[in-house]
Amino acid sequence: MQPDKERIAQKLLADAIISEKEVAAVKAYRSLGIFSLHNELLFLLYASVLLFTSGAGILIYKNIDTIGHTIILALLLLVCLGCYYFCYKKAKGFSKQETFFDHPLYDYLVLAATLLGCIFIGYLQFQYRPFGDQIAIPTLISALVALGSAYYFDNRSALSIGITGLAASIGITVTPKALLENDFFDNPSLFYYGIALGILLMVWSEFSEKNNLKKHFVLIFICFAQHLIGICTITGLFDDFWPLHASLLSGASFYLYRKSHVLQSTTVFVFVLVYAYIGANILIFKMINALELADIFGLLTVLSPVYMNYCKTLSFSKVRKA
């Protein structure tokens, strides 16, 4: 056994929690060098679901003229319903508490069913337009299907798809192309929609905690809300109503700082610091620009290395005296 594990085993033996025979059995087992492939197999299952759904999309795109729209839609619907059927047969039913399938394969089957369902709704709208030109309606339906799957089958991946669908239904679709071409920043109303959705997710997370409704989903809601509010308020700092966005960013940072301690989430805490730091720097530059303190700021920038060197020398002198 490794030294630290050896000390733990000896401590348990000294406290009479385990016997010498059990210590010997543990040593013999660890000497075999056996390790678990559980995480690797789950990753391969996840990759296989993504490859299957991506392959279905490519197959549809390349053979759309030869297969026929109706046949493609029928196949998508049959496979989607088949996945949901097998998941429903193996599921333990809806529960407010966290539930698990007897085999993790069905979690990925739920993910496949959710993705195929979204593809079916999107393809149906694209080809036959049952909702007219309203793209938001089929997107919202896809989001509701994903959220329903997430809550019934207790699936975090489906929950992420559902929240992403909610954001897309109100027009927030940030792609790399949109960021490079500044398309996202040309519509200020999206900032307010994103902030409203982020606040709604926070309210729902508080409701879920108080009513003990899938409390393990709270961290996912908080992470999405944090990024929505952080990105939208920071972008809004360049708008004419920047004091409003600054107030919202400050309030959200304070709330999320406390929430990170409650959830014991390092990720939430780190992004609180990141968004607050970016926002504070933007506000400082706006104040400097408004007060016309550019010359003073330039002087401080030049003198800052001298000040840092002085602080470093002072700290070393204190350490030597100690």
Residue pairs with C-beta under 8 A, 6 or more apart in sequence:
1 9
1 26
1 27
1 30
5 30
9 18
9 23
9 26
9 27
10 23
12 18
12 23
13 19
13 20
13 23
42 104
42 108
45 104
45 105
45 108
46 108
46 111
48 108
49 108
49 111
49 112
49 115
52 112
53 112
53 115
53 116
53 119
56 76
56 116
56 119
57 119
60 67
60 72
60 123
64 72
69 127
69 128
72 123
73 120
73 123
73 124
73 127
76 116
76 119
76 120
76 123
77 120
79 116
80 113
80 116
80 117
80 120
83 109
83 110
83 112
83 113
83 116
84 113
84 117
84 149
86 106
86 109
87 101
87 106
87 109
87 110
87 113
87 153
90 101
90 102
90 103
90 106
91 99
91 101
91 106
91 152
91 153
92 99
92 101
93 99
94 151
94 152
95 154
96 211
96 212
96 213
96 214
97 212
97 214
98 154
98 214
98 215
98 216
99 154
100 154
101 107
101 153
106 153
107 153
107 155
107 157
110 149
110 153
110 155
110 157
110 158
111 155
111 157
111 158
113 149
114 145
114 146
114 149
114 155
114 157
114 158
114 161
115 161
117 142
117 145
117 146
117 149
118 142
118 145
118 146
118 161
118 165
121 138
121 141
121 142
121 145
122 138
122 142
124 130
124 138
125 131
125 135
125 138
131 137
131 138
136 169
136 170
136 171
139 165
139 168
139 169
140 165
140 166
140 169
142 165
143 161
143 162
143 163
143 164
143 165
143 166
143 168
143 169
144 162
144 165
145 162
146 158
146 159
146 161
146 162
146 165
147 158
147 159
147 162
147 163
147 166
149 155
149 158
149 162
150 156
150 158
150 159
150 161
150 162
150 217
151 159
151 214
154 214
156 217
156 220
159 217
159 220
160 220
160 224
163 201
163 220
163 221
163 224
166 197
167 173
167 194
167 197
167 224
167 228
170 190
170 193
170 194
170 197
171 187
171 190
171 193
172 190
172 193
172 194
172 197
172 228
174 184
174 231
177 183
178 184
184 190
185 235
188 236
188 239
190 232
191 232
191 233
191 235
191 236
191 239
191 245
192 232
194 228
194 229
194 231
194 232
195 228
195 229
195 232
195 233
195 236
195 248
197 225
197 228
198 224
198 225
198 226
198 228
198 229
198 232
198 252
199 225
199 229
201 221
201 222
201 224
201 225
201 228
202 221
202 222
202 225
202 255
204 221
205 217
205 218
205 221
205 222
205 225
207 213
208 214
208 215
208 217
208 218
208 221
209 215
209 218
218 263
219 263
219 265
219 268
222 256
222 259
222 263
222 265
222 268
223 267
223 268
226 252
226 256
226 268
226 271
226 272
226 275
227 271
229 248
229 249
229 252
230 249
230 252
230 271
230 274
230 275
232 245
233 245
233 246
233 248
233 249
233 252
233 275
233 279
234 245
234 249
234 275
234 278
234 279
234 282
236 242
236 244
236 245
236 248
237 245
237 246
237 249
237 279
237 282
237 283
237 286
238 282
239 245
242 286
246 279
246 283
249 275
249 276
249 279
250 276
250 279
253 272
253 275
253 276
253 279
256 268
256 271
256 272
257 269
257 272
259 265
259 268
260 266
260 268
260 269
260 272
261 269
287 293
288 294
288 297
